[in-house]
């Protein structure tokens, strides 16, 4: 009876894989049937792996920032397009720090490692794409974000591409938008950030390269203050959200990209910051910064070197400090040993040097490594180890380490696929020797152990 039940499946496999002439031959042996079934299974697995690999190659690499949201040959979807990024979950603190960090760090909010060490929030956007009768493609976008007590309007812009025959890929925009904010994922660091409102053009074709240029302004934000009017002494002046006008800090930004030197991709940034008369005359200042990015993409991974110098500023020329000079350099990448075994890594250096306030001068050193193993296209296990040292010129240094083990459930195989459910535990230790020394206290050691569950998605 068991053999009779298996017979239809066996015959279906034989019919799919064998010529009719083979069926006309003598009955196959059980060994031949087993070989055919094995080939069918191998073919199905190979097809599945090919589809996953095709999806991975199709998406933009996590180390490469997308340039233009729409292109002339892109089909225009009907209705509204909903996109965004979010992460929310529970994070239980069982030690001295809820989120492990070293005092004085400037290499991002999670400079010692992001996995199992980040808070909740999200960005949610609606976009309408319209194609004109002349072929120009417009997009109008609005985004709100939620990274604290306030929900803020982060984007409100309009842009157009395929406007000129000589520059079909040039994208002209105006409004409030994310602007020049290249990000490193493993430590969640925007090594440049000029979000604001203004206007510019992206992907202007120069023949040898593409050019992005813009003039932008920092958005005015209110600082909540208590107002004692007698009747309601607890009333505050505002809720702390962003306003609609300019703050008075401006930036002229530029980026050259799309340049190749053999196997190396080359990018160059140059920015200039200045203030309007909305800023008190004794506080007005100027700043500039430049950066070079070299990256190489191979069959098994990506490597990138970033070098940035800023004068009178750090990662944004909006924010100016006279006498400040900063250097940021990093080496980051990912490598795929096999489809199942992969690793991400980062080495970072940050020099903060203020001629007028030497007690804050320091150098940050950081290293993060994240090996990952994918059991199948659903389950994976990640281990992230991070170390950071903040070396002050005077009064000692601060240092720390973090280790996170995370068990994940995701939509497909690979570190880039979301949505993902994440169940993790994080431990670490921080010694803020400089902080306690300048406060006149004994050196303190912070031991941390946290557990949590979180979902993360971009769409």
C-alpha positions as CSV (number, residue, x, y, z in Angstrom):
1,X,0.0,0.0,0.0
2,X,2.9,2.4,0.9
3,X,4.5,1.8,-2.5
4,X,1.2,2.5,-4.3
5,X,0.9,5.9,-2.6
6,X,4.4,6.9,-3.6
7,X,3.9,5.8,-7.2
8,X,2.1,9.0,-8.5
9,X,4.8,11.2,-7.1
10,X,7.6,9.1,-8.6
11,X,6.0,9.0,-12.0
12,X,5.5,12.8,-11.9
13,X,9.2,13.3,-11.2
14,X,10.2,10.9,-14.0
15,X,7.8,12.6,-16.5
16,X,9.3,16.0,-15.7
17,X,13.0,15.0,-15.9
18,X,13.2,12.3,-18.5
19,X,12.5,12.1,-22.2
20,X,9.5,10.1,-23.5
21,X,11.9,7.6,-25.0
22,X,13.2,6.7,-21.6
23,X,9.7,6.0,-20.4
24,X,9.3,3.6,-23.2
25,X,12.3,1.6,-22.0
26,X,12.3,-1.1,-19.3
27,X,11.2,-0.3,-15.8
28,X,13.9,1.6,-13.8
29,X,15.7,0.3,-10.8
30,X,15.0,1.8,-7.4
31,X,18.6,3.2,-7.5
32,X,17.9,5.1,-10.7
33,X,14.6,6.5,-9.3
34,X,16.4,7.7,-6.2
35,X,19.1,9.5,-8.4
36,X,16.4,11.3,-10.4
37,X,14.5,12.4,-7.2
38,X,17.8,13.6,-5.7
39,X,18.5,15.7,-8.9
40,X,15.0,17.2,-8.7
41,X,15.6,18.2,-5.1
42,X,19.0,19.7,-5.9
43,X,17.5,21.7,-8.8
44,X,14.8,23.1,-6.5
45,X,17.3,24.2,-3.9
46,X,19.5,25.7,-6.6
47,X,16.6,27.7,-8.0
48,X,15.7,29.0,-4.5
49,X,19.4,30.1,-3.9
50,X,19.5,31.8,-7.3
51,X,16.3,33.8,-6.5
52,X,17.8,34.9,-3.1
53,X,21.1,35.9,-4.8
54,X,19.2,37.8,-7.5
55,X,17.3,39.7,-4.9
56,X,20.5,40.5,-3.0
57,X,22.2,41.8,-6.2
58,X,19.2,43.8,-7.2
59,X,19.0,45.9,-4.0
60,X,21.4,48.8,-3.4
61,X,24.2,47.8,-1.2
62,X,24.0,48.9,2.5
63,X,27.3,50.7,2.2
64,X,26.2,52.7,-0.8
65,X,23.8,55.7,-0.5
66,X,21.0,55.8,-3.1
67,X,21.3,58.9,-5.3
68,X,18.0,59.7,-7.0
69,X,14.6,58.4,-5.9
70,X,13.1,58.3,-9.4
71,X,14.6,57.9,-12.9
72,X,13.1,58.5,-16.3
73,X,12.6,54.9,-17.3
74,X,11.0,53.9,-14.0
75,X,7.3,53.1,-14.2
76,X,5.1,55.4,-12.3
77,X,3.0,53.6,-9.7
78,X,-0.6,54.4,-9.1
79,X,-1.8,55.9,-5.8
80,X,0.5,56.7,-2.9
81,X,3.8,55.0,-2.2
82,X,4.4,54.1,1.5
83,X,8.0,53.8,2.6
84,X,9.9,54.1,5.9
85,X,12.1,52.7,8.5
86,X,11.2,51.7,12.1
87,X,12.3,49.7,15.1
88,X,10.3,49.2,18.3
89,X,10.6,46.7,21.2
90,X,11.2,46.1,24.9
91,X,14.7,46.5,26.4
92,X,15.1,45.3,30.0
93,X,18.0,46.8,32.0
94,X,19.6,44.6,34.6
95,X,22.9,46.5,35.1
96,X,24.3,50.1,35.3
97,X,23.6,51.2,31.8
98,X,20.5,50.7,29.7
99,X,22.4,51.4,26.5
100,X,26.1,50.9,26.7
101,X,28.2,53.9,25.8
102,X,31.5,55.5,26.6
103,X,31.5,59.2,27.7
104,X,32.9,61.6,25.2
105,X,32.2,59.5,22.2
106,X,31.6,61.3,18.9
107,X,31.4,58.2,16.6
108,X,27.7,57.8,16.6
109,X,24.9,57.0,19.1
110,X,26.0,53.3,19.2
111,X,29.8,53.8,18.6
112,X,30.6,50.7,20.7
113,X,28.1,48.6,18.6
114,X,24.5,48.9,17.5
115,X,23.1,45.4,17.8
116,X,21.0,45.1,21.0
117,X,22.1,48.6,22.0
118,X,19.6,51.0,20.4
119,X,16.3,52.7,21.3
120,X,13.0,52.8,19.6
121,X,11.6,55.1,16.8
122,X,10.8,55.3,13.2
123,X,10.3,57.4,10.0
124,X,7.1,57.1,7.9
125,X,6.8,58.6,4.5
126,X,4.0,58.9,1.8
127,X,5.1,59.8,-1.7
128,X,3.0,60.6,-4.8
129,X,4.8,60.1,-8.2
130,X,3.3,62.0,-11.2
131,X,4.3,61.8,-14.8
132,X,3.6,64.9,-16.9
133,X,2.5,65.0,-20.5
134,X,6.0,66.2,-21.4
135,X,7.6,63.1,-19.9
136,X,8.9,64.7,-16.7
137,X,8.5,62.6,-13.6
138,X,7.6,64.4,-10.4
139,X,7.5,63.1,-6.8
140,X,6.0,64.9,-3.8
141,X,7.0,63.4,-0.4
142,X,6.0,64.0,3.2
143,X,7.6,62.2,6.2
144,X,7.1,62.3,9.9
145,X,9.5,60.8,12.4
146,X,9.3,59.6,16.0
147,X,12.6,59.4,17.8
148,X,11.6,61.0,21.1
149,X,8.6,62.5,22.8
150,X,7.7,64.6,19.7
151,X,6.4,63.5,16.3
152,X,8.1,65.9,13.8
153,X,7.6,66.8,10.2
154,X,11.0,65.6,8.7
155,X,10.2,65.9,5.0
156,X,8.0,68.0,2.8
157,X,9.5,68.3,-0.6
158,X,8.9,68.2,-4.4
159,X,11.3,67.0,-7.1
160,X,11.4,66.4,-10.8
161,X,13.6,64.3,-13.2
162,X,13.6,63.7,-16.9
163,X,13.1,67.4,-17.3
164,X,15.9,68.2,-19.9
165,X,16.8,66.1,-22.9
166,X,20.5,66.7,-22.3
167,X,20.2,65.8,-18.6
168,X,17.6,63.1,-18.3
169,X,18.8,61.7,-15.0
170,X,19.3,65.1,-13.3
171,X,16.9,65.4,-10.3
172,X,15.9,68.9,-9.2
173,X,14.3,69.4,-5.8
174,X,13.2,72.0,-3.3
175,X,11.7,71.8,0.2
176,X,12.5,70.0,3.5
177,X,14.3,66.8,3.1
178,X,17.0,64.4,4.3
179,X,20.2,65.9,2.8
180,X,23.7,64.7,2.6
181,X,23.5,62.2,5.4
182,X,25.8,59.3,4.6
183,X,25.4,56.7,7.3
184,X,27.4,53.8,8.7
185,X,25.1,51.1,9.8
186,X,27.0,49.1,12.3
187,X,27.6,52.0,14.6
188,X,24.6,54.2,13.4
189,X,26.8,57.2,12.6
190,X,26.0,59.9,10.2
191,X,29.5,61.1,9.4
192,X,27.9,64.0,7.6
193,X,24.4,65.4,8.2
194,X,22.8,68.5,6.6
195,X,19.1,67.7,6.9
196,X,17.1,70.9,6.3
197,X,15.2,72.9,3.8
198,X,16.4,74.4,0.6
199,X,16.9,73.4,-3.0
200,X,19.4,71.7,-5.3
201,X,20.1,69.2,-8.0
202,X,21.4,65.6,-7.9
203,X,23.1,63.5,-10.5
204,X,24.0,66.3,-12.9
205,X,26.0,64.5,-15.6
206,X,29.4,66.1,-16.1
207,X,30.7,63.3,-18.4
208,X,33.4,62.1,-16.2
209,X,31.3,62.2,-13.0
210,X,27.9,63.1,-11.5
211,X,27.5,66.2,-9.4
212,X,25.1,67.0,-6.5
213,X,24.9,70.6,-5.4
214,X,22.5,72.4,-3.0
215,X,21.9,75.3,-0.6
216,X,20.2,74.3,2.6
217,X,19.2,75.8,5.9
218,X,18.9,74.2,9.4
219,X,15.3,74.1,10.5
220,X,14.3,76.3,13.5
221,X,13.5,74.4,16.6
222,X,12.1,75.7,19.8
223,X,13.6,75.2,23.2
224,X,10.9,74.5,25.8
225,X,11.0,76.9,28.7
226,X,8.8,77.1,31.9
227,X,6.5,80.1,31.9
228,X,5.3,81.4,35.3
229,X,2.2,83.4,34.5
230,X,0.6,82.9,37.9
231,X,-2.4,80.9,36.9
232,X,-0.5,78.0,35.4
233,X,3.2,78.1,36.6
234,X,3.9,74.7,34.9
235,X,3.1,75.9,31.4
236,X,5.9,75.6,28.9
237,X,6.7,77.9,25.9
238,X,6.6,75.1,23.3
239,X,6.8,71.4,23.0
240,X,10.3,71.2,21.6
241,X,9.3,70.2,18.0
242,X,10.7,71.7,14.8
243,X,9.2,74.8,13.3
244,X,8.6,76.0,9.8
245,X,11.3,78.6,9.3
246,X,15.1,78.7,9.0
247,X,17.3,78.8,12.1
248,X,19.9,81.1,10.5
249,X,22.6,78.4,9.9
250,X,23.1,77.6,6.2
251,X,25.3,75.3,4.2
252,X,26.4,75.1,0.5
253,X,27.0,71.4,-0.2
254,X,28.5,69.5,-3.1
255,X,29.3,65.9,-4.0
256,X,31.1,64.3,-6.9
257,X,30.3,60.7,-7.5
258,X,30.1,58.0,-10.2
259,X,33.9,58.1,-10.6
260,X,35.9,54.9,-11.1
261,X,39.6,54.4,-10.9
262,X,39.9,50.8,-12.1
263,X,38.1,48.7,-9.5
264,X,37.8,51.6,-7.1
265,X,34.7,53.8,-6.8
266,X,35.6,57.4,-5.8
267,X,33.4,60.1,-4.1
268,X,34.4,63.6,-3.1
269,X,32.4,65.9,-0.7
270,X,33.0,69.7,-0.1
271,X,30.8,71.8,2.1
272,X,30.8,75.4,3.3
273,X,28.8,76.7,6.3
274,X,27.7,80.3,7.1
275,X,25.2,82.3,9.1
276,X,22.6,84.9,8.4
277,X,21.8,88.0,10.4
278,X,19.2,85.9,12.3
279,X,22.3,84.9,14.4
280,X,23.7,87.5,16.8
281,X,26.7,89.2,15.2
282,X,29.1,88.0,17.9
283,X,28.0,84.4,17.4
284,X,28.2,84.3,13.6
285,X,30.9,82.1,12.2
286,X,32.0,80.1,9.1
287,X,33.0,76.5,8.6
288,X,34.0,74.1,5.9
289,X,34.6,70.4,5.5
290,X,35.8,68.0,2.8
291,X,35.7,64.2,2.6
292,X,37.0,61.4,0.3
293,X,35.4,58.0,0.0
294,X,37.0,55.0,-1.7
295,X,35.1,51.8,-2.1
296,X,35.5,48.4,-3.8
297,X,32.8,45.9,-4.5
298,X,33.9,42.3,-5.1
299,X,32.2,39.0,-5.6
300,X,32.1,38.3,-1.9
301,X,31.7,41.7,-0.3
302,X,32.3,45.4,-0.1
303,X,35.1,47.5,1.5
304,X,35.0,51.3,2.1
305,X,37.5,53.9,3.4
306,X,36.2,57.2,4.6
307,X,38.3,60.3,5.4
308,X,36.8,63.6,6.5
309,X,38.3,66.9,7.7
310,X,36.2,69.6,9.2
311,X,37.3,73.2,10.2
312,X,35.3,74.9,12.9
313,X,32.8,72.0,12.8
314,X,32.5,68.3,13.2
315,X,30.0,66.3,11.0
316,X,27.8,69.3,10.1
317,X,28.8,72.8,9.0
318,X,25.5,74.0,10.4
319,X,27.0,73.7,13.9
320,X,30.1,75.8,14.2
321,X,32.7,76.0,17.0
322,X,35.6,78.5,16.5
323,X,39.0,76.9,16.9
324,X,37.7,73.4,16.4
325,X,39.3,71.0,13.9
326,X,38.2,67.4,13.6
327,X,39.3,64.4,11.5
328,X,37.3,61.3,11.0
329,X,38.6,58.1,9.3
330,X,37.2,54.7,9.1
331,X,37.5,51.3,7.3
332,X,34.3,49.3,7.0
333,X,33.0,46.4,5.0
334,X,31.3,43.0,4.8
335,X,32.5,39.6,3.6
336,X,30.5,36.5,2.6
337,X,32.4,33.3,3.2
338,X,29.4,31.3,2.1
339,X,25.8,32.2,1.6
340,X,25.2,31.1,5.2
341,X,28.4,32.5,6.9
342,X,29.0,36.3,6.7
343,X,30.7,39.0,8.6
344,X,30.5,42.8,9.0
345,X,33.3,45.0,10.5
346,X,34.3,48.6,11.2
347,X,37.5,50.4,12.4
348,X,37.0,54.1,13.3
349,X,39.2,57.0,14.4
350,X,38.0,60.4,15.4
351,X,40.2,63.3,16.4
352,X,38.6,66.3,18.2
353,X,41.0,69.2,18.6
354,X,39.8,72.6,19.9
355,X,42.5,75.4,20.1
356,X,40.4,77.5,22.4
357,X,39.1,74.7,24.8
358,X,41.9,72.2,25.1
359,X,40.3,70.3,28.1
360,X,37.8,68.8,25.6
361,X,40.5,67.6,23.2
362,X,40.4,63.8,22.6
363,X,40.8,61.0,20.2
364,X,38.2,58.2,19.8
365,X,39.3,54.7,18.7
366,X,36.6,52.1,17.9
367,X,36.4,48.6,16.5
368,X,33.2,46.5,15.9
369,X,32.9,43.0,14.4
370,X,29.7,41.2,13.6
371,X,29.9,37.5,12.5
372,X,26.5,36.1,11.3
373,X,25.3,32.6,10.6
374,X,22.1,31.9,8.6
375,X,20.6,28.5,9.4
376,X,18.1,28.9,6.6
377,X,16.2,31.6,4.9
378,X,14.3,32.4,8.1
379,X,16.5,31.9,11.1
380,X,19.9,33.4,11.9
381,X,22.3,33.9,14.8
382,X,24.4,37.1,15.1
383,X,27.2,37.9,17.5
384,X,28.5,41.5,17.8
385,X,31.6,42.5,19.7
386,X,32.7,46.2,20.1
387,X,35.5,48.1,21.8
388,X,36.0,51.8,22.2
389,X,38.5,54.1,23.8
390,X,38.2,57.9,24.2
391,X,41.7,59.2,24.9
392,X,41.7,62.7,26.4
393,X,44.8,64.9,26.3
394,X,44.4,65.6,30.0
395,X,43.0,63.6,33.0
396,X,42.9,60.1,31.7
397,X,40.7,58.3,29.3
398,X,37.3,56.5,29.0
399,X,36.9,53.0,27.5
400,X,34.5,50.1,27.3
401,X,33.5,46.9,25.5
402,X,30.1,45.3,24.5
403,X,29.1,41.9,23.5
404,X,25.6,41.0,22.0
405,X,24.1,37.6,21.0
406,X,21.0,37.9,18.9
407,X,18.7,35.2,17.5
408,X,16.7,36.5,14.5
409,X,13.7,35.7,12.3
410,X,13.7,37.5,9.0
411,X,11.9,37.5,5.6
412,X,14.9,36.1,3.7
413,X,18.5,35.0,4.0
414,X,21.1,37.8,4.3
415,X,21.9,40.7,6.6
416,X,20.1,43.2,4.4
417,X,16.7,41.6,4.5
418,X,13.9,43.1,6.6
419,X,11.5,42.9,8.3
420,X,13.2,41.1,11.2
421,X,12.3,39.9,14.7
422,X,15.3,40.1,17.0
423,X,15.7,38.4,20.5
424,X,19.0,39.4,22.1
425,X,21.1,39.7,25.3
426,X,23.8,42.3,25.7
427,X,26.6,42.6,28.2
428,X,29.4,45.0,28.6
429,X,31.6,47.2,30.8
430,X,32.6,50.8,30.7
431,X,35.3,52.7,32.7
432,X,34.7,56.5,32.5
433,X,38.0,57.4,34.2
434,X,38.2,60.9,32.8
435,X,34.7,61.7,33.6
436,X,35.0,60.8,37.3
437,X,38.4,62.3,37.6
438,X,37.4,65.8,36.5
439,X,34.4,65.6,38.8
440,X,36.6,64.8,41.7
441,X,35.3,61.4,42.4
442,X,36.9,57.9,42.5
443,X,37.0,56.0,39.2
444,X,33.8,54.2,38.5
445,X,33.2,51.0,36.6
446,X,29.8,50.4,35.0
447,X,28.7,46.8,34.4
448,X,25.8,46.2,32.1
449,X,23.5,43.3,31.2
450,X,20.4,43.8,29.1
451,X,17.9,41.6,27.4
452,X,15.3,42.5,24.8
453,X,13.1,41.8,21.8
454,X,12.7,44.1,18.9
455,X,11.3,44.3,15.3
456,X,13.1,46.2,12.6
457,X,12.1,47.0,9.1
458,X,12.7,49.2,6.1
459,X,10.2,49.2,3.2
